[in-house]
Amino acid sequence: MIAILFLLARRLLTALPILLTVSILMFVALRLLPVDPAAMSMPPNATNEDIAAKRREMGLDKPLTTQYAIWLRGALHGDFGRSIQLRRDAGHLVTAALPATIQLALCAMVIASVLGLGGGLLLFHLRGGASEALGDLGTTVLLSVPEFLWALLFILLFGVLLPVLPFIGQLGPQFSVVRVTGFLLIDTLLAGQGSAFASALAHLTLPAAALGIAFSPAIMRVLRSGLLDVYHEDYIRQARLRGIGEGRILIVHALPNAILPTLTLMGVQFGFLFGGTLLVEVLYSYPGLGNLMVDAVRNADLPLIQTVGLTYCIVVLLIGMTVDALVLVLNPRLRAR
């Protein structure tokens, strides 16, 4: 337990300068864009004097370092600025959209994990046989198809040709659910609305499947490679000599050791998957961070772009910390160091 707490504390100390660096880079890059936030926040009939007054009010007439210091002081107090386009607090907008993206990413990761672990075991089972080349070819094909292409294929197949699943939005228009946690699947259950839960799950199926299938092949290959390496260890041969069955050797002896690098990869994949929700959310009109980010970029909404970008960075860092702690729990040799 002490080792885990020490690891988390060390990762947290490492994360702070990373966040600071990312915030500086984003702030400077966004301010170098040829857009005027003051002019965009004013009505079309605003005069030059009105725009100049707005620039002074927003602090845009100050040096860039002073502007960043003002922004950082506000961010440390939870004030990330106001959205230029939506005229609302950027932090509140991100907080409202974040649960939808987390829900999508978690469901996609469950699908990727099931397919990846199951596919990895299948590839390992096919080793040395005529079907091994076919399995390798299948994973290569899956790796070649990006998540947005899976999303388009699913829309055409299951939404248009065989209209069995919805592909727009997060919930059917006939339902109204009181948001408690922000996670729609949980809120529908808390409200006792079974039909609304089924609708939310149906709306989530296609985008989650598109993301999950796209990220599963790498898990399959790493697990297969890990099992192949483990099966050359002495303790596997000794287990066979003791008369232990192949199934027990695989599940009890080989898999717990081969799964550790796979778990590390899954953590990295989850970080990429969380960022990969952007295009999928746009294609499915899913109201999460991805859609919010695209709208912010389209309207050059600098405060909102900065807030969403930092949120993505924070979530990826938290995922990395969680995976490191999990690997430490599962691997006693790391705790002994």
N, C-alpha and C positions, 0 to 999 in steps of 0.2 A: 504493500500500500504506500509506503514511504517513497519507494522508487517511482511509482506512478505519479505521485504528487510532485516529486522533484522534476520528473520529465515534463509535466504540464506547466509547472512554473518556469522551467527553462524555455519551453516553446512559447509561452506567453511573453516572456521578455524578448524573445527573438521576433515575435509578431509585431510588437509595438514599433520598432524602427522600420519594419517593412510597410506597415500601414502609413506611417508618416511619409516615407519615400513615395509611395503610390499616390498619396493625397497631393504631394507637392508636384509630381509629374503631371497628374491629371489637371490640377489647377492651372499650371503654367500652359499646358497644351491647349486647354479650352480657352484661355484668355488670348492666345495667339490666333485664334480663328477670326476670320474677317466678319464678325457679327457684333452688333451693338445691343447688349441686353436691355439697356435703358430705352432705346428707340423701340425695341420689340414689345416692351411692356406698356407702351403708351398707345393711345388711340390714333388712328390714321391722320386725324386733323390736328395733332399736337404740333406746336411750333418748335423751332430750334431752341428757344429759351426754355420751354417746358422740358425738352429732352435733356438740356444741360442741367437743369435743376434736378431732374430724376437721376442723372449720373452722379451728382454730388450726394444725393440722398442714398444711393446704393454704394457710395464709396469708390466708384469707378474712376474718379479723377485723381485718386491717390496712387503712389507707386505700387508696383506689383507685390513687393514684399509686404507692404502695409496692408494691402487687400487680403493677402493670404493670412496674415496675423489676425485680422478681423474675422475672417472666415473660420480659422482654427479655434479662436476663442469662443465663437458661437457654437461650433461643432462639439466642443468639449462640454458645453451646457445643453446639448441636444437640439440646437438650432442650426439646421443645415441650409437655411435660406428658404425663400418662397419660389415656387414654380412660376416661371414667367408666363407660361401658357395657361395653366390651370388656376393660377392665383390662389394656391393653397400651399401649406407648409410641405416642403419636399420630404421631410422625414416621415410625416404622417402618410403621405402617398405611398412611400416605399413600404412602410409598416403594414399598410392595408393590402398591398399586392404580394408581399413576401410569402405569406402562408400558402397561397395558391401555387407558387413556383416550388416551394419546398415539398408540398404534397405531390406534385407532378414528378419531381426528381426522385422522391422516395419510392413511389410506385414504379417508376422506370427502373430504379436500381434493384428493386425486388425481382422484376422480370429479368433484368440482365444477370442477376445472381443465380436465379433458378436455371435459366438457359445456359449460362456460362459454366456453372458447376456440373450440371447434368451433361452438357455437351463435352466438357473436359473428361469426365468419367467415361463417356462413350468413346471418345477418341483414344483414350488409354486402353480401353477394352479391344479396340480394333487394331492395336499395334501389331506389327509383324504379319498382318493378314492382307488379303487382296483388297479389302475395303479401306485400308489405311490411306491410300492415295486419294480415294474418293472423299474421305473425311477431311483431309488437308485441303482439297480443292473447294469443298463446301465452306470451310472457314475463311479461305482466301476470298471467295465471292462475297461472303458476309462482311468481311473487312473492307471491301471495295465500295460498298454502298453506304453513303453518309446518312445521317439521321433525317435530314430534310427530304431526301429522296424517298426513304421509307415512309415519311409522313405523306408525301404526295401520292405514293402508290396506294397507301391505305385509304386515303380520301377517295381516290378513283374507284378502288375495288369495293370497299365496305360502306362507302358513303354515297356513291353515285351508281355504279353498276349493280351492286347488291346492297341496297340501302337498309342495312341492318343495324348500323350504329351511327349516332350523331357525330358531327365533326365541327360544330360551331359552338363556341361558348363553353360554359362550365356547368350549366344547369338548364333544364327545360323551362320555357317561359311561363308555364302554368304553375310553377312552384315558387314559393316565397319562404325563405329560411332566415331566421334571426341569427346573425353572426355573433357567436360567443367566443370561439377560439380563432376564427378566421379560416380554419381548416374545414372545408365544406363537408367532407365525409364524416368528420366527427360531429359537426354542428347538426347535420341531419339526424344522426343517431341520438344526440342529446335532446332534440326536439321530438323524437319518436315518429319521424316522417320516413317510413320505409320506402314509399314510392319516390320521394325526393332523393333518398340515398341511392336507390337503383338508377335514377336519372344521372346523378353526379358521377356514379361509377361508370356508367355507359359513356358519358362525355369524356371521362378520363382514360378510357381504354385505348383508343387509337393513338393519341399523342404519347402516352406512356409506353405503349408497345413499340412505336417508332424509335423512341430513344433507347429502350431496353435492348431491342434486337441489334441496334447499331453498335452498342458497347459490349455485347456479350462475347463476340469471337475472341477478343484479346484475353478474356478470363479463361475461355476454353483452352487456349494454347498454353498459357502460363501454368494452369493446373496440370495439363498433360505432361509438360516438361518437368514440373516439380515431381510428379509421380514417377516418371522415368528415372530421374536422378535418385530418388529415395529407394527405388527397387534395386539399385546397385549397392546399397549399404549392407554391411555384415549382419545387422540385426534382422533383416528381412530373410536372409538365408538361414539364420539360426532359427527363426520362427518356423520356416518350412521343415527344418530338420526335427523340430519338436512335434511335427504332425499337425500344426495349426492350418486350418482351411484357408484357401485363397481369399474367400470373402472376408473372413475375420482379419486376415493380414492387411487387406486393403483398407477396411473401415477403421480398425483399431490401431494399427501400427503405422501404415504408410500415410493415410490421409491427414491425420493431425499434424504431421511434419511437413507434408507437401502443401498444406493449405496456407501456411504463413506468408510466403511470397505472394500467393494469390490474394490474400486479404490486403496486403500492402498495395497491390495493383488495383484492387477494387476501390480502395480509398482514393487513389489517384484518379481512377476512372470516374468516381462519383463527383470529384471536383470538376473534371472536364464535362461530365454529363450535366451538372448544374449550370455551367456556362452555355452548354449546347441547347438548353431549353429555349433560347431566344428565338431562333428561326421557327422552331416547332410551335411555339406559342403564337407567333404571327400567323402561321399557316392555319391554325385551328381557332383563331380569334380567342385565344385563352387569356383571361385577364390576370396575368402575372407580371413579374418583373421584366420579362422579355418584351412584352407589348408596351409596357411603360417606358422602357429604354428606347425602343424604336420611335415611339411618339415624341419622346424628348429630343432625340437626335434630329428627327424630321423638322421640329420646330425650333431647333437650336436653343433648347431650354437648359442653359448651362448649370444652374443649381441642381436641377433634377438629374442631369447626366452624371454630375459629380457624386451625388448621393447614391444612385443606383450602382455606379462603378465601385464605390467603396464597399457597398453591401456585398457585391459579388466577391470582392477580395476578402472580406471578413468571413464569409461563409466558407470559402475555400480553405482559409487558415484554420477554422474550427474543425473542418472535416479532417485535415491533416493531423491535428492534435488528437482527435478522437481515434483515428486509425493507429497512431503511434501508441496510445494508451492501451488499445485492444491487443495489439501485437505483443506489448510488454506483459499483459496479463496471460496471454496464451503461450508465451515462450519463457520458461523458467530460467534458461541460460542467460537471457538478457537482464533479468532481475538480479542475477548473481554478480554482475559486473560492478 
